[in-house]
Amino acid sequence: MLLQDRVVLITGAGSGIGRATASLFASEGAKVVVADINAESGQDTVDSIRKAGGEALFVQGDVGKLAAVEAMVRTAIDRYGRLDIVHSNAATYAMGTATELSEEEWDLTLDATLKATWMLARCALPQMLEQGAGVFVITGSVHALRGYAGYTAYQAAKGGLLALTRALAADYAPQVRVNTILPGAVVTGLWDPISEEDRKKIARMCPLERNGSPEEIAQAALFLASDMSSYMTGSHVVVDGGLSSVMTLPEDISL
């Protein structure tokens, strides 16, 4: 019970990494506030947690809007009287190069990913400072470390999250610890349009020769959220099957 009685707010918890993390945290004793823009999937996460004997509640909102983020944080504090852990996990993106993206697509990606994390910090950190302790975990991406064609806005947002991690860690230590997870190719609902053959090609890009699962990223989130990482702040943990550590040659080239 690594998170016994701790109050946790997780954004994007209706599916994928967020849902897996919410379920794992609840199983470790946390009281989980599930936040998602999709009411049906968010409530499904809550129902699943309660069915397993855990404690959770749902709050609907768009993380790209300050009023919605304020409501998420206020709901957690009003219900439980404190807020111990925030996992800024929600994100969305529009694909395209710098010359292909519209201003609306750029703003959508940056608002839901980078700006949303700043807003969560703005709203949640005062409560953590008043308590004298807190943990802030961010879902980043290996896109922050490597260049991938056609993901300009997404990479800018995820790269910004690494810089934001360091800034928050510097400004709010020692009371609050701030760290980021950098997942690689993780199979979530966003992968639904990807064919099985393309999934296999993606898997062959990393040394472990498989794609990751949301549950594997949740384990890293648990490590960063719990006292197991008590001497870590301003850092990041790469969970990508080795993807960002190697250069994979095309299959028709041999050296």
PyRosetta script that sets phi, psi and omega in degrees:
from pyrosetta import init, pose_from_sequence

init()
pose = pose_from_sequence("MLLQDRVVLITGAGSGIGRATASLFASEGAKVVVADINAESGQDTVDSIRKAGGEALFVQGDVGKLAAVEAMVRTAIDRYGRLDIVHSNAATYAMGTATELSEEEWDLTLDATLKATWMLARCALPQMLEQGAGVFVITGSVHALRGYAGYTAYQAAKGGLLALTRALAADYAPQVRVNTILPGAVVTGLWDPISEEDRKKIARMCPLERNGSPEEIAQAALFLASDMSSYMTGSHVVVDGGLSSVMTLPEDISL")
pose.set_psi(1, 69.8)
pose.set_omega(1, -173.8)
pose.set_phi(2, -68.9)
pose.set_psi(2, -19.6)
pose.set_omega(2, -178.2)
pose.set_phi(3, -122.4)
pose.set_psi(3, 32.8)
pose.set_omega(3, -175.5)
pose.set_phi(4, -51.6)
pose.set_psi(4, 120.1)
pose.set_omega(4, 175.0)
pose.set_phi(5, 65.8)
pose.set_psi(5, 11.7)
pose.set_omega(5, 176.7)
pose.set_phi(6, -84.9)
pose.set_psi(6, 143.6)
pose.set_omega(6, -179.1)
pose.set_phi(7, -95.6)
pose.set_psi(7, 126.5)
pose.set_omega(7, -173.6)
pose.set_phi(8, -125.5)
pose.set_psi(8, 135.8)
pose.set_omega(8, 171.9)
pose.set_phi(9, -113.2)
pose.set_psi(9, 124.7)
pose.set_omega(9, -179.5)
pose.set_phi(10, -124.8)
pose.set_psi(10, 123.9)
pose.set_omega(10, 177.0)
pose.set_phi(11, -92.2)
pose.set_psi(11, 153.0)
pose.set_omega(11, -176.1)
pose.set_phi(12, 64.6)
pose.set_psi(12, 32.0)
pose.set_omega(12, -173.2)
pose.set_phi(13, -89.5)
pose.set_psi(13, 8.2)
pose.set_omega(13, 178.9)
pose.set_phi(14, -81.5)
pose.set_psi(14, -12.9)
pose.set_omega(14, -177.6)
pose.set_phi(15, -162.1)
pose.set_psi(15, 171.4)
pose.set_omega(15, 172.1)
pose.set_phi(16, 56.6)
pose.set_psi(16, -136.0)
pose.set_omega(16, -177.5)
pose.set_phi(17, -61.4)
pose.set_psi(17, -39.8)
pose.set_omega(17, -179.2)
pose.set_phi(18, -62.7)
pose.set_psi(18, -43.5)
pose.set_omega(18, 179.0)
pose.set_phi(19, -66.5)
pose.set_psi(19, -44.0)
pose.set_omega(19, 179.4)
pose.set_phi(20, -61.2)
pose.set_psi(20, -40.2)
pose.set_omega(20, 179.7)
pose.set_phi(21, -68.4)
pose.set_psi(21, -42.7)
pose.set_omega(21, 178.4)
pose.set_phi(22, -59.3)
pose.set_psi(22, -43.9)
pose.set_omega(22, -179.5)
pose.set_phi(23, -65.2)
pose.set_psi(23, -43.6)
pose.set_omega(23, -179.8)
pose.set_phi(24, -65.9)
pose.set_psi(24, -44.8)
pose.set_omega(24, -179.5)
pose.set_phi(25, -62.1)
pose.set_psi(25, -41.0)
pose.set_omega(25, 178.6)
pose.set_phi(26, -63.3)
pose.set_psi(26, -39.1)
pose.set_omega(26, 179.3)
pose.set_phi(27, -67.3)
pose.set_psi(27, -19.6)
pose.set_omega(27, 178.0)
pose.set_phi(28, -96.1)
pose.set_psi(28, 13.1)
pose.set_omega(28, 171.9)
pose.set_phi(29, 99.4)
pose.set_psi(29, 2.2)
pose.set_omega(29, -178.1)
pose.set_phi(30, -79.3)
pose.set_psi(30, 152.9)
pose.set_omega(30, 169.4)
pose.set_phi(31, -96.4)
pose.set_psi(31, 114.1)
pose.set_omega(31, -166.9)
pose.set_phi(32, -105.9)
pose.set_psi(32, 126.2)
pose.set_omega(32, 171.0)
pose.set_phi(33, -96.9)
pose.set_psi(33, 111.0)
pose.set_omega(33, -176.9)
pose.set_phi(34, -90.1)
pose.set_psi(34, 118.0)
pose.set_omega(34, 179.3)
pose.set_phi(35, -114.9)
pose.set_psi(35, 133.2)
pose.set_omega(35, 178.7)
pose.set_phi(36, -161.3)
pose.set_psi(36, 154.6)
pose.set_omega(36, 177.5)
pose.set_phi(37, -77.4)
pose.set_psi(37, -23.8)
pose.set_omega(37, -179.2)
pose.set_phi(38, -95.3)
pose.set_psi(38, 109.7)
pose.set_omega(38, -175.0)
pose.set_phi(39, -64.4)
pose.set_psi(39, -39.3)
pose.set_omega(39, -176.8)
pose.set_phi(40, -66.0)
pose.set_psi(40, -48.6)
pose.set_omega(40, -178.4)
pose.set_phi(41, -69.7)
pose.set_psi(41, -35.8)
pose.set_omega(41, 177.9)
pose.set_phi(42, -63.7)
pose.set_psi(42, -43.2)
pose.set_omega(42, 178.1)
pose.set_phi(43, -67.7)
pose.set_psi(43, -32.7)
pose.set_omega(43, 176.2)
pose.set_phi(44, -60.6)
pose.set_psi(44, -41.0)
pose.set_omega(44, 177.7)
pose.set_phi(45, -62.1)
pose.set_psi(45, -45.2)
pose.set_omega(45, 179.3)
pose.set_phi(46, -61.6)
pose.set_psi(46, -45.1)
pose.set_omega(46, -179.7)
pose.set_phi(47, -61.6)
pose.set_psi(47, -39.8)
pose.set_omega(47, 179.3)
pose.set_phi(48, -64.3)
pose.set_psi(48, -42.6)
pose.set_omega(48, 178.9)
pose.set_phi(49, -64.2)
pose.set_psi(49, -44.9)
pose.set_omega(49, -179.4)
pose.set_phi(50, -65.6)
pose.set_psi(50, -37.1)
pose.set_omega(50, 178.6)
pose.set_phi(51, -62.4)
pose.set_psi(51, -32.1)
pose.set_omega(51, 179.8)
pose.set_phi(52, -85.0)
pose.set_psi(52, 1.9)
pose.set_omega(52, 177.0)
pose.set_phi(53, 96.5)
pose.set_psi(53, 6.7)
pose.set_omega(53, -179.6)
pose.set_phi(54, -92.7)
pose.set_psi(54, 177.4)
pose.set_omega(54, -179.3)
pose.set_phi(55, -117.1)
pose.set_psi(55, 129.2)
pose.set_omega(55, -178.8)
pose.set_phi(56, -158.2)
pose.set_psi(56, 156.9)
pose.set_omega(56, 171.6)
pose.set_phi(57, -142.3)
pose.set_psi(57, 157.7)
pose.set_omega(57, -175.8)
pose.set_phi(58, -111.5)
pose.set_psi(58, 140.8)
pose.set_omega(58, 171.7)
pose.set_phi(59, -133.8)
pose.set_psi(59, 127.3)
pose.set_omega(59, -178.3)
pose.set_phi(60, -91.4)
pose.set_psi(60, 141.8)
pose.set_omega(60, 177.2)
pose.set_phi(61, 176.2)
pose.set_psi(61, 157.8)
pose.set_omega(61, 177.5)
pose.set_phi(62, -95.2)
pose.set_psi(62, 113.7)
pose.set_omega(62, -176.1)
pose.set_phi(63, -66.3)
pose.set_psi(63, -10.6)
pose.set_omega(63, 176.9)
pose.set_phi(64, -82.3)
pose.set_psi(64, -1.2)
pose.set_omega(64, -178.1)
pose.set_phi(65, -117.8)
pose.set_psi(65, 127.4)
pose.set_omega(65, -176.3)
pose.set_phi(66, -60.4)
pose.set_psi(66, -41.7)
pose.set_omega(66, -179.1)
pose.set_phi(67, -60.3)
pose.set_psi(67, -38.0)
pose.set_omega(67, 179.6)
pose.set_phi(68, -68.7)
pose.set_psi(68, -40.4)
pose.set_omega(68, 179.2)
pose.set_phi(69, -65.9)
pose.set_psi(69, -42.2)
pose.set_omega(69, 176.8)
pose.set_phi(70, -58.9)
pose.set_psi(70, -39.8)
pose.set_omega(70, -179.9)
pose.set_phi(71, -66.7)
pose.set_psi(71, -37.7)
pose.set_omega(71, 177.9)
pose.set_phi(72, -60.9)
pose.set_psi(72, -49.3)
pose.set_omega(72, -178.7)
pose.set_phi(73, -66.0)
pose.set_psi(73, -42.9)
pose.set_omega(73, -179.4)
pose.set_phi(74, -63.0)
pose.set_psi(74, -38.2)
pose.set_omega(74, 178.5)
pose.set_phi(75, -60.9)
pose.set_psi(75, -45.0)
pose.set_omega(75, 179.7)
pose.set_phi(76, -61.8)
pose.set_psi(76, -46.1)
pose.set_omega(76, -176.9)
pose.set_phi(77, -70.2)
pose.set_psi(77, -41.2)
pose.set_omega(77, 179.7)
pose.set_phi(78, -63.5)
pose.set_psi(78, -36.8)
pose.set_omega(78, -177.1)
pose.set_phi(79, -77.3)
pose.set_psi(79, -42.4)
pose.set_omega(79, -170.9)
pose.set_phi(80, -115.3)
pose.set_psi(80, -9.4)
pose.set_omega(80, 176.6)
pose.set_phi(81, 81.6)
pose.set_psi(81, 0.0)
pose.set_omega(81, -179.6)
pose.set_phi(82, -161.9)
pose.set_psi(82, 173.2)
pose.set_omega(82, 175.7)
pose.set_phi(83, -149.2)
pose.set_psi(83, 110.4)
pose.set_omega(83, -172.8)
pose.set_phi(84, -95.4)
pose.set_psi(84, -34.4)
pose.set_omega(84, -174.3)
pose.set_phi(85, -139.2)
pose.set_psi(85, 134.5)
pose.set_omega(85, 170.8)
pose.set_phi(86, -120.3)
pose.set_psi(86, 131.1)
pose.set_omega(86, 173.7)
pose.set_phi(87, -116.1)
pose.set_psi(87, 103.6)
pose.set_omega(87, 177.7)
pose.set_phi(88, -81.6)
pose.set_psi(88, 100.7)
pose.set_omega(88, -170.7)
pose.set_phi(89, -120.2)
pose.set_psi(89, -26.6)
pose.set_omega(89, -175.2)
pose.set_phi(90, -63.5)
pose.set_psi(90, 146.2)
pose.set_omega(90, 177.4)
pose.set_phi(91, -163.9)
pose.set_psi(91, 157.3)
pose.set_omega(91, 169.6)
pose.set_phi(92, -149.0)
pose.set_psi(92, 167.5)
pose.set_omega(92, -178.9)
pose.set_phi(93, -158.8)
pose.set_psi(93, 156.3)
pose.set_omega(93, 170.6)
pose.set_phi(94, -115.0)
pose.set_psi(94, 130.7)
pose.set_omega(94, 179.6)
pose.set_phi(95, -80.6)
pose.set_psi(95, 153.8)
pose.set_omega(95, 176.9)
pose.set_phi(96, 147.7)
pose.set_psi(96, 156.0)
pose.set_omega(96, 174.9)
pose.set_phi(97, -80.4)
pose.set_psi(97, 175.6)
pose.set_omega(97, -178.1)
pose.set_phi(98, -60.3)
pose.set_psi(98, -33.8)
pose.set_omega(98, -178.5)
pose.set_phi(99, -86.8)
pose.set_psi(99, -11.3)
pose.set_omega(99, 180.0)
pose.set_phi(100, -95.3)
pose.set_psi(100, -30.3)
pose.set_omega(100, -175.8)
pose.set_phi(101, -70.6)
pose.set_psi(101, 142.0)
pose.set_omega(101, 171.3)
pose.set_phi(102, -87.6)
pose.set_psi(102, 166.1)
pose.set_omega(102, 177.4)
pose.set_phi(103, -62.7)
pose.set_psi(103, -37.3)
pose.set_omega(103, 179.7)
pose.set_phi(104, -64.6)
pose.set_psi(104, -40.8)
pose.set_omega(104, 179.1)
pose.set_phi(105, -67.1)
pose.set_psi(105, -40.7)
pose.set_omega(105, 176.6)
pose.set_phi(106, -61.0)
pose.set_psi(106, -49.2)
pose.set_omega(106, -177.9)
pose.set_phi(107, -62.9)
pose.set_psi(107, -40.1)
pose.set_omega(107, 178.8)
pose.set_phi(108, -58.3)
pose.set_psi(108, -47.2)
pose.set_omega(108, -177.5)
pose.set_phi(109, -67.0)
pose.set_psi(109, -47.3)
pose.set_omega(109, -178.3)
pose.set_phi(110, -69.1)
pose.set_psi(110, -37.1)
pose.set_omega(110, -179.0)
pose.set_phi(111, -65.6)
pose.set_psi(111, -45.0)
pose.set_omega(111, -174.6)
pose.set_phi(112, -79.4)
pose.set_psi(112, -11.4)
pose.set_omega(112, -175.6)
pose.set_phi(113, -115.9)
pose.set_psi(113, -65.5)
pose.set_omega(113, -176.1)
pose.set_phi(114, -81.1)
pose.set_psi(114, -52.2)
pose.set_omega(114, -179.3)
pose.set_phi(115, -62.1)
pose.set_psi(115, -38.6)
pose.set_omega(115, -180.0)
pose.set_phi(116, -59.5)
pose.set_psi(116, -40.0)
pose.set_omega(116, -179.4)
pose.set_phi(117, -67.4)
pose.set_psi(117, -41.3)
pose.set_omega(117, 175.1)
pose.set_phi(118, -60.5)
pose.set_psi(118, -43.6)
pose.set_omega(118, -179.0)
pose.set_phi(119, -64.1)
pose.set_psi(119, -38.9)
pose.set_omega(119, 176.2)
pose.set_phi(120, -61.8)
pose.set_psi(120, -42.7)
pose.set_omega(120, 178.2)
pose.set_phi(121, -63.6)
pose.set_psi(121, -44.7)
pose.set_omega(121, -179.4)
pose.set_phi(122, -58.1)
pose.set_psi(122, -39.2)
pose.set_omega(122, -176.5)
pose.set_phi(123, -85.4)
pose.set_psi(123, -35.0)
pose.set_omega(123, -172.3)
pose.set_phi(124, -92.6)
pose.set_psi(124, -32.0)
pose.set_omega(124, -173.2)
pose.set_phi(125, -64.6)
pose.set_psi(125, -34.6)
pose.set_omega(125, 176.2)
pose.set_phi(126, -57.7)
pose.set_psi(126, -38.7)
pose.set_omega(126, 177.9)
pose.set_phi(127, -66.0)
pose.set_psi(127, -42.4)
pose.set_omega(127, 179.1)
pose.set_phi(128, -63.8)
pose.set_psi(128, -40.3)
pose.set_omega(128, 178.9)
pose.set_phi(129, -65.9)
pose.set_psi(129, -38.6)
pose.set_omega(129, 177.3)
pose.set_phi(130, -63.9)
pose.set_psi(130, -37.0)
pose.set_omega(130, 178.0)
pose.set_phi(131, -72.7)
pose.set_psi(131, -26.7)
pose.set_omega(131, -177.4)
pose.set_phi(132, 94.7)
pose.set_psi(132, 1.4)
pose.set_omega(132, -179.9)
pose.set_phi(133, -165.9)
pose.set_psi(133, 153.9)
pose.set_omega(133, 176.6)
pose.set_phi(134, 178.8)
pose.set_psi(134, 164.4)
pose.set_omega(134, 179.9)
pose.set_phi(135, -132.6)
pose.set_psi(135, 135.0)
pose.set_omega(135, -180.0)
pose.set_phi(136, -124.2)
pose.set_psi(136, 116.5)
pose.set_omega(136, -178.6)
pose.set_phi(137, -114.3)
pose.set_psi(137, 137.8)
pose.set_omega(137, -176.9)
pose.set_phi(138, -122.0)
pose.set_psi(138, 136.9)
pose.set_omega(138, 171.2)
pose.set_phi(139, -91.1)
pose.set_psi(139, 110.1)
pose.set_omega(139, 176.1)
pose.set_phi(140, -98.5)
pose.set_psi(140, -138.9)
pose.set_omega(140, 179.6)
pose.set_phi(141, -170.4)
pose.set_psi(141, 154.4)
pose.set_omega(141, 173.0)
pose.set_phi(142, -64.6)
pose.set_psi(142, -11.7)
pose.set_omega(142, 172.6)
pose.set_phi(143, -60.3)
pose.set_psi(143, -19.3)
pose.set_omega(143, 177.1)
pose.set_phi(144, -75.6)
pose.set_psi(144, -15.2)
pose.set_omega(144, -175.6)
pose.set_phi(145, -109.0)
pose.set_psi(145, -28.2)
pose.set_omega(145, -175.0)
pose.set_phi(146, -130.2)
pose.set_psi(146, 156.5)
pose.set_omega(146, 177.3)
pose.set_phi(147, -90.9)
pose.set_psi(147, 132.8)
pose.set_omega(147, 177.3)
pose.set_phi(148, -127.6)
pose.set_psi(148, 124.1)
pose.set_omega(148, -176.1)
pose.set_phi(149, -60.1)
pose.set_psi(149, 136.4)
pose.set_omega(149, 173.7)
pose.set_phi(150, 86.5)
pose.set_psi(150, 10.5)
pose.set_omega(150, -177.9)
pose.set_phi(151, -124.0)
pose.set_psi(151, 40.6)
pose.set_omega(151, -171.6)
pose.set_phi(152, -54.5)
pose.set_psi(152, -54.4)
pose.set_omega(152, -176.2)
pose.set_phi(153, -66.5)
pose.set_psi(153, -42.3)
pose.set_omega(153, -179.1)
pose.set_phi(154, -62.2)
pose.set_psi(154, -44.0)
pose.set_omega(154, -179.8)
pose.set_phi(155, -67.3)
pose.set_psi(155, -37.5)
pose.set_omega(155, 176.9)
pose.set_phi(156, -62.2)
pose.set_psi(156, -42.3)
pose.set_omega(156, -179.8)
pose.set_phi(157, -66.0)
pose.set_psi(157, -46.8)
pose.set_omega(157, -178.1)
pose.set_phi(158, -70.4)
pose.set_psi(158, -35.0)
pose.set_omega(158, 174.3)
pose.set_phi(159, -64.7)
pose.set_psi(159, -39.4)
pose.set_omega(159, 177.3)
pose.set_phi(160, -62.4)
pose.set_psi(160, -32.2)
pose.set_omega(160, 179.2)
pose.set_phi(161, -63.6)
pose.set_psi(161, -34.7)
pose.set_omega(161, 177.4)
pose.set_phi(162, -65.4)
pose.set_psi(162, -42.9)
pose.set_omega(162, 177.9)
pose.set_phi(163, -65.8)
pose.set_psi(163, -40.4)
pose.set_omega(163, 178.4)
pose.set_phi(164, -63.4)
pose.set_psi(164, -38.5)
pose.set_omega(164, 177.2)
pose.set_phi(165, -56.2)
pose.set_psi(165, -48.0)
pose.set_omega(165, -179.2)
pose.set_phi(166, -65.4)
pose.set_psi(166, -40.2)
pose.set_omega(166, -179.6)
pose.set_phi(167, -64.5)
pose.set_psi(167, -46.5)
pose.set_omega(167, 179.6)
pose.set_phi(168, -63.6)
pose.set_psi(168, -41.0)
pose.set_omega(168, -179.9)
pose.set_phi(169, -62.2)
pose.set_psi(169, -40.3)
pose.set_omega(169, -179.3)
pose.set_phi(170, -69.6)
pose.set_psi(170, -38.8)
pose.set_omega(170, -174.6)
pose.set_phi(171, -77.8)
pose.set_psi(171, -28.8)
pose.set_omega(171, -169.8)
pose.set_phi(172, -118.8)
pose.set_psi(172, 6.7)
pose.set_omega(172, 171.4)
pose.set_phi(173, -74.5)
pose.set_psi(173, 152.6)
pose.set_omega(173, 4.3)
pose.set_phi(174, -91.9)
pose.set_psi(174, -1.3)
pose.set_omega(174, -175.1)
pose.set_phi(175, -68.7)
pose.set_psi(175, -38.3)
pose.set_omega(175, -175.1)
pose.set_phi(176, -119.1)
pose.set_psi(176, 131.8)
pose.set_omega(176, 175.0)
pose.set_phi(177, -99.3)
pose.set_psi(177, 139.2)
pose.set_omega(177, -177.4)
pose.set_phi(178, -132.9)
pose.set_psi(178, 120.7)
pose.set_omega(178, 179.9)
pose.set_phi(179, -142.1)
pose.set_psi(179, 161.2)
pose.set_omega(179, -175.7)
pose.set_phi(180, -127.4)
pose.set_psi(180, 143.7)
pose.set_omega(180, 172.7)
pose.set_phi(181, -99.5)
pose.set_psi(181, 136.7)
pose.set_omega(181, 175.7)
pose.set_phi(182, -115.1)
pose.set_psi(182, 91.2)
pose.set_omega(182, 178.2)
pose.set_phi(183, -74.1)
pose.set_psi(183, 156.2)
pose.set_omega(183, 172.4)
pose.set_phi(184, -98.6)
pose.set_psi(184, -131.7)
pose.set_omega(184, -178.7)
pose.set_phi(185, -80.5)
pose.set_psi(185, 102.1)
pose.set_omega(185, -176.9)
pose.set_phi(186, -116.4)
pose.set_psi(186, 126.5)
pose.set_omega(186, -175.6)
pose.set_phi(187, -78.0)
pose.set_psi(187, 111.4)
pose.set_omega(187, 176.3)
pose.set_phi(188, -129.6)
pose.set_psi(188, -172.0)
pose.set_omega(188, 178.9)
pose.set_phi(189, -60.9)
pose.set_psi(189, -24.0)
pose.set_omega(189, 177.9)
pose.set_phi(190, -64.6)
pose.set_psi(190, -16.2)
pose.set_omega(190, -178.7)
pose.set_phi(191, -87.7)
pose.set_psi(191, -1.4)
pose.set_omega(191, -175.9)
pose.set_phi(192, -53.0)
pose.set_psi(192, -39.6)
pose.set_omega(192, -179.4)
pose.set_phi(193, -76.5)
pose.set_psi(193, -8.7)
pose.set_omega(193, -175.5)
pose.set_phi(194, -84.4)
pose.set_psi(194, 128.0)
pose.set_omega(194, -178.3)
pose.set_phi(195, -68.9)
pose.set_psi(195, 160.4)
pose.set_omega(195, 179.1)
pose.set_phi(196, -61.7)
pose.set_psi(196, -37.9)
pose.set_omega(196, 179.7)
pose.set_phi(197, -65.4)
pose.set_psi(197, -41.7)
pose.set_omega(197, 178.3)
pose.set_phi(198, -68.0)
pose.set_psi(198, -33.8)
pose.set_omega(198, 176.7)
pose.set_phi(199, -63.2)
pose.set_psi(199, -38.3)
pose.set_omega(199, 178.1)
pose.set_phi(200, -67.1)
pose.set_psi(200, -37.9)
pose.set_omega(200, 177.9)
pose.set_phi(201, -63.8)
pose.set_psi(201, -42.1)
pose.set_omega(201, 178.6)
pose.set_phi(202, -63.9)
pose.set_psi(202, -41.7)
pose.set_omega(202, -179.8)
pose.set_phi(203, -60.6)
pose.set_psi(203, -36.8)
pose.set_omega(203, -177.8)
pose.set_phi(204, -72.4)
pose.set_psi(204, -6.8)
pose.set_omega(204, 178.9)
pose.set_phi(205, -76.9)
pose.set_psi(205, -17.9)
pose.set_omega(205, -177.0)
pose.set_phi(206, -115.5)
pose.set_psi(206, 153.6)
pose.set_omega(206, -176.6)
pose.set_phi(207, -56.4)
pose.set_psi(207, -34.4)
pose.set_omega(207, -179.2)
pose.set_phi(208, -76.4)
pose.set_psi(208, -8.6)
pose.set_omega(208, 173.4)
pose.set_phi(209, 57.5)
pose.set_psi(209, 35.7)
pose.set_omega(209, 173.4)
pose.set_phi(210, -157.1)
pose.set_psi(210, 159.1)
pose.set_omega(210, 175.2)
pose.set_phi(211, -87.6)
pose.set_psi(211, 155.4)
pose.set_omega(211, -176.5)
pose.set_phi(212, -84.4)
pose.set_psi(212, 169.2)
pose.set_omega(212, 177.3)
pose.set_phi(213, -115.0)
pose.set_psi(213, 154.8)
pose.set_omega(213, 175.8)
pose.set_phi(214, -56.0)
pose.set_psi(214, -34.9)
pose.set_omega(214, -178.9)
pose.set_phi(215, -63.9)
pose.set_psi(215, -32.5)
pose.set_omega(215, 179.0)
pose.set_phi(216, -71.2)
pose.set_psi(216, -33.5)
pose.set_omega(216, 175.4)
pose.set_phi(217, -72.7)
pose.set_psi(217, -35.4)
pose.set_omega(217, 177.7)
pose.set_phi(218, -60.0)
pose.set_psi(218, -35.7)
pose.set_omega(218, 177.9)
pose.set_phi(219, -61.8)
pose.set_psi(219, -40.1)
pose.set_omega(219, 177.6)
pose.set_phi(220, -67.2)
pose.set_psi(220, -37.9)
pose.set_omega(220, 177.4)
pose.set_phi(221, -62.9)
pose.set_psi(221, -40.0)
pose.set_omega(221, 177.8)
pose.set_phi(222, -62.3)
pose.set_psi(222, -42.7)
pose.set_omega(222, 177.9)
pose.set_phi(223, -58.1)
pose.set_psi(223, -47.5)
pose.set_omega(223, -177.4)
pose.set_phi(224, -72.2)
pose.set_psi(224, -30.8)
pose.set_omega(224, -178.0)
pose.set_phi(225, -79.8)
pose.set_psi(225, -24.5)
pose.set_omega(225, -174.3)
pose.set_phi(226, -95.8)
pose.set_psi(226, 177.6)
pose.set_omega(226, 179.3)
pose.set_phi(227, -72.5)
pose.set_psi(227, -5.1)
pose.set_omega(227, 175.4)
pose.set_phi(228, -61.4)
pose.set_psi(228, -26.4)
pose.set_omega(228, -179.4)
pose.set_phi(229, -109.7)
pose.set_psi(229, 32.9)
pose.set_omega(229, -171.3)
pose.set_phi(230, -61.1)
pose.set_psi(230, -19.2)
pose.set_omega(230, 179.7)
pose.set_phi(231, -107.8)
pose.set_psi(231, 26.5)
pose.set_omega(231, 178.9)
pose.set_phi(232, -120.6)
pose.set_psi(232, 131.3)
pose.set_omega(232, 168.4)
pose.set_phi(233, -158.3)
pose.set_psi(233, 151.3)
pose.set_omega(233, -178.4)
pose.set_phi(234, 69.3)
pose.set_psi(234, 21.7)
pose.set_omega(234, -173.8)
pose.set_phi(235, -120.5)
pose.set_psi(235, 176.3)
pose.set_omega(235, 175.9)
pose.set_phi(236, -139.9)
pose.set_psi(236, 150.6)
pose.set_omega(236, 179.0)
pose.set_phi(237, -118.4)
pose.set_psi(237, 121.8)
pose.set_omega(237, -179.7)
pose.set_phi(238, -88.9)
pose.set_psi(238, 125.3)
pose.set_omega(238, 179.3)
pose.set_phi(239, -128.3)
pose.set_psi(239, 82.9)
pose.set_omega(239, -169.6)
pose.set_phi(240, -139.7)
pose.set_psi(240, 16.8)
pose.set_omega(240, 179.1)
pose.set_phi(241, 64.3)
pose.set_psi(241, 17.0)
pose.set_omega(241, -179.5)
pose.set_phi(242, 90.8)
pose.set_psi(242, 2.8)
pose.set_omega(242, -174.7)
pose.set_phi(243, -52.9)
pose.set_psi(243, -46.3)
pose.set_omega(243, -174.4)
pose.set_phi(244, -82.7)
pose.set_psi(244, -1.4)
pose.set_omega(244, -177.0)
pose.set_phi(245, -99.9)
pose.set_psi(245, -5.0)
pose.set_omega(245, -175.7)
pose.set_phi(246, -132.2)
pose.set_psi(246, 163.2)
pose.set_omega(246, 171.3)
pose.set_phi(247, -114.3)
pose.set_psi(247, 118.7)
pose.set_omega(247, -177.7)
pose.set_phi(248, -97.8)
pose.set_psi(248, 124.4)
pose.set_omega(248, 179.0)
pose.set_phi(249, -79.8)
pose.set_psi(249, 149.6)
pose.set_omega(249, 172.9)
pose.set_phi(250, -55.1)
pose.set_psi(250, 150.5)
pose.set_omega(250, -173.4)
pose.set_phi(251, -65.8)
pose.set_psi(251, -21.1)
pose.set_omega(251, -178.4)
pose.set_phi(252, -93.7)
pose.set_psi(252, 10.8)
pose.set_omega(252, 178.5)
pose.set_phi(253, -119.4)
pose.set_psi(253, 134.3)
pose.set_omega(253, 175.0)
pose.set_phi(254, -133.9)
pose.set_psi(254, 140.1)
pose.set_omega(254, -179.5)
pose.set_phi(255, -119.8)
pose.dump_pdb("model.pdb")
